[in-house]
């Protein structure tokens, strides 16, 4: 979970409404029509990040929002000056009336699978907020329906759009730091209640039936996704997890601090997710056989190669094109300009992520390491 640095100011709110109700004018001849997207659910606070990005994307048009909660509808309608005609009580009705090309899901994590299954019935592709779902069983069901209905299912992580992570990946891919030996990932903040998330968001984050777990799923998923990417989709041999509930009066039903250890034949990963840190952070350390790359926030990286006397801090090259942010990526995929492979957003990557998170939850429950088997292709 993350905060949003660039929420809409009042002067931009009208623009969101215009994007939702008006076609784009004056487009260059041959330029594709705006991608028609709709929102399913307003429970997940990351929906505000989408609304903040939208004015920057003239090639994306918001055509509908589906949520059964009248109070949430009223909240977002007022806050962003959105027209009443944009809102629907059900996802199916919205799709039938508005015909979006993709839906963006901002429900609780447990509701991802039902939302995807409804969209799939209409042949509509989906992007959900991380993680993909709450269990491996759900992940495999999602993969089956995506294949049967020939839709894309993508998973949005804030850290996917960090130039520093791409720079670290490039250090590995190029062989400049040698074969990966150890990866340490830190993701967390002071806690959702402490940073003031909305009551609907806090309600599902702290409910294991709706979120899968606490910090383990909310923040552990980032590092698991990054490690699966670095390992080209390879699952670890074993998963071991330790969970704490250090603030039982705030988070008594879920963990608020998680450590996951992944063991591969020639590498290890230590993934730390927390609602228990004095400051928010999202960074990664990648140690290879001959060097290392350590990300510093979203756009800087410390690198040391073999024979270097010390490491050096550099600014990572900015991401561009389809890799710049989630909406650019989604548009490129749906227009056939990009085929999701083993990247951070791809469904196959995130099925492995769910296999690992599910095993981590079981490891913490039993106090034992969990051995993973190879997932079938169905």
N, C-alpha and C positions, 0 to 999 in steps of 0.2 A: 504494500500500500504506500502511496506517496502523496505529498501535497502538490498543489498546483501553483506555479509561480506567477502565472499571467492570466488571472481570471478576468472576464470581460468587465470593462468599465461601462457605465450607463450609456455612453455615447455609442458603444458598439452593440448594445442590446438590440436596437432597431434593425441592425444589419442581419442579425440572426433570423429575425422574423421575415425579413425580405428574402433571405436565402431560402427560407422554408416555403414561401408562397409564390415567388416570382421566378420565371425562367431567366437564365443569364442572357443579357442583351449584348449585342455588338461583338459576338465571338467571331474570331477569324474563320474564314471559309476553310472547311476541312477539319477544323478543331472538333474533337469529340464533344458530345453533349455532356452536361454535368452528370456525374455518377449519382444516382438516386439512392439515398440511404435513409434508414429509419432506425429509431432507438426502441429497444425493448427493455423496459424497466428503468426506474429512477432511483432504485434503492442503493446502488453502488455509487459512492461519491465521486468516482473517476469520471462520471458523466459530465461533470463540470470541466474537466480537462478537454473533453470532446467539444463542448460548447465554446471553450476558449480558442481552440484551434480552428473552428469552422470558418470564421471570417477571413482567415488566411488562405482558404481553399475555394477559389471561385469555380473549381472543377468538381465540387461536391455540393449536392443540394439535399438538405434535410426535408423529407416529405412526410414524416409521421413520427409520433411518439406513443407507445402503448404502455399503459400502466393502469391497474385497477384501483389504485389508491388515490382517492379524490384529493386528499390533503397534499400529497406529493405533487400531483398535477397542478394544483393551485399555487404551490410554492414555486415551481419552476416556470409556470406561465407568467407569474408576476415578476420574478427575479430577472427573467430574460426577455420580457415583453413579447412572448410567443403568442401567436393567434390561437384562438380556441379550436379552430378547425384542424389544427395539427395533432390534436390529442384523440386517442382511442382507448377504450377499456380493455380490448383484447388484441393480442398479436395477430391472430388469424384474420380478424375483421380489418385491421390496419393493412395487412398485406393484400387482401382482396380488393380494398378500395384504392390504395395508393401505389401498388405494384413496385415496391422498392427492388433495386438490384442486390442490395445487401442489407442485413440488419446488424446493428451493433448492440450487444447484450450487456446491460448494466443491472442485472438482477443479482440476487445472492448466488453464490457459487453452486449451490445445490440445484438451482433452477436453470443452469446452463443447458443441461441435457434436454429437458422439456422444451426450452426455447429453440434449440437447434432442431429438434424433431419436428416442431411445428413449421419452422422455416423450410426444412427439407421437403415437406409435403408439397410446397409450392415451388420447389426448385430454386430457392433463394439462399445465397451464400451468407456466411455468418462470421463476424469477428467478435470474440468474447474477451472480457478482461481476464487477466491471469488469476489463478491457474485455470486450466481447461475445465476441470470439474472436481468432484470430491472423492472419486475412487477410480481404481483401474477398471472395474466393471463398467462404470459409466463411460470411461474413455474409450473402451473397446466398442461399446454400443454406438457411441458418436462416430467412431471411425467407420463402422459398418454402414450406418445410414448415410454418411457423407459419400461413400463409394457407391451405394445403391442409387442415390438420387443425383449423383454427379455434381455435388456442390463443394465449394471451398469452405473449410472451417479453419479459422486462423485465431491465434492467441496473442493478445497485445500485452507486452511488458514494457514498462517505462525504460528499462535498461537496454532494450533492443535498439533504441534510438540514441544510445551514448556512443559518440565517436571514439571514446577511449576504449570501449570494449571491442570495437571493430579493429582498432590499432593493435590491441593485444592479440586478437585472433590472427591478424596478418603476420605478427611476429612468429606465431606458431606455424602457420601455413607455409611461410617462406623458409622455415628451418633455421632462422637466425638465432633462436634460443634453444634449438635442439628439441628432442622428444619431450613431451610433457611428463613431468615426474610428480608434481604436487600443485594443487590449486586450492587457494583459500579465498572464500567469498564472504563478505560482510554486508548484510542488508538489514536495516532496522531503524527505529527511532524511539522516542520516549514512551510511546504507547498510543493507541488510537484515542482513548479518552483524554489523555494528557494533551494531545495536539488539537483536540476539539472537533473530531469528526461529527457529522450529523447523527441524530438519534437512530434513524433508519439504517445507516451504515454501521454504526456501533452495534446495533441489535443483532445483525447477522454475523458480524465478525466474531462476536463472543458466543455464538451458538454453534457447537460442533456439528449439529445436524444440518446447518445451513452453510457453514464455512469449511467443513471437513476437519479442521483443527483451529488452533489460534495462530501464533507467530510461525509455527512450523509450516503451515500452508501459505499464510499471508506473505511472509518474507522468505521462507526457505525455498519457495518455488523459483525465485530469481536465480539463486546459485545453482540449483539443479538444472535449470534450463541452460544456463551458461556452460556448465560442465558437459552436458549432453551434446551441445553444439561443438565444443572443443574436441570431444571424443567422437565426432562424426556419427552420432546416434547410437554408439555402443553403450549398452547397459553395464553397470558395474557387476562384479561378482557378488558382493555383499553390501548391505546397507545397515548401518548401525546408528541409532539416534538416542539422544538424551534430551528430555524435556523438563523444564522447570515451570512452576507457577509461583513466582516470587511475589506477586501482588494478588493474593487470593481474594481480597475484598473488592478488587476491580475486575479480575479475570478468573474467577473461581471455577468456571466451567471449561476453560481451555488453557493451554500452555501460553506463557508469555515470553519464553526464551527457549530456543531450540538449537541444537548442534547435531549435524548429520555428517557422518563419515562414510564416504564411498570408496570401496577398494576395487581397483582394476588390476589386471595382470601386471602392469608396469607403472601404475600411477595411483595416487590417492587424491581425494578431495575432502576438504573440511569446509562445510557450509554452515554459516552462523546466521540465524534469523532471530530478531529480537524486538520486543516491545518494551525493552528494559534498559535502553542506553541513554546516556545524558544528552546525546545529540544524534540527529539523523545522519545516516551514511549509506552509501551504495558504492562499493569498490571491490576490486578483485586483484589477487596476486597469482600470477602464473609463473611457476618455476620450471624451467626446462633443464636438459642435461648440460647446456653450455651457457645459460643466461637466464634472465628473468624480465618480466614485464609487469608492472604494478600500476593499475589505473588509479587516477586521482580525480574524483568527481566525474563529471560527464565528458570532459573534453581534454584532460591532460593525462600523461602517462610517463612513468619513470621506467627507463630501460637500461639494462646492463648486458653487454655481450661478452663472450669469452675474450680475455686479454684486455678488457677495459679496466682502467684503474678505479673507476667509480661509476655509479649510474648517472644518467642525465635526465632532467625533466624537460619534456617537450609537449607542445600542443598538438593533439591529434588532428589529422586532416578532417575537415567537416564532412559529414555524410551528405550525399547529394542524390538527386533523382528519386527513384522509388524507395531508397533506403533512408530518406530524410526523416519521415515520421509515419505514423500508422495509417493516416488517410492516403498519403502518396503510395504507400505499399499496397493498400487495399485496392486502390484504383488501378494500379499497374497489374495486379493479379487478375482482376475481373475483366480487364481489357486484353488479356492474353499477352501482355508485355513482359510478364515475369511468372515463372513457374516455381511455386514454393518447393524447395528441396529439403535439405537437412538444416535449414536455417532456424533461427530462434522462434519464429512465428509459426512454422509449419506444423501441421497436425501430427505427422509421424514423430517429430521431435517431442511433441507434447504428450503423446501417448506414453513414451518412455519416461518423461517427467512424472506422469501420474503413477507409473509402475514404481518409481523410486519413492515418491511421496507416500504412497499407500504402504510400501514396505517400511518406510521410516516410522510411520504411525504405529505399525504393528511391532516394530522393534522396541519402541518406547513403551508400549503396553506390556510386552513380555520380558523386557530387559535382556533380550538376546539379539544377536545379529541375524538378519534375514538374507538367505541366499536367493538370488534371482534366477529365474529360468528364462530362456529365450522366448520372446513373444511370437505367437503365430502371425502369419500375414493376413489372416481373414479379418 
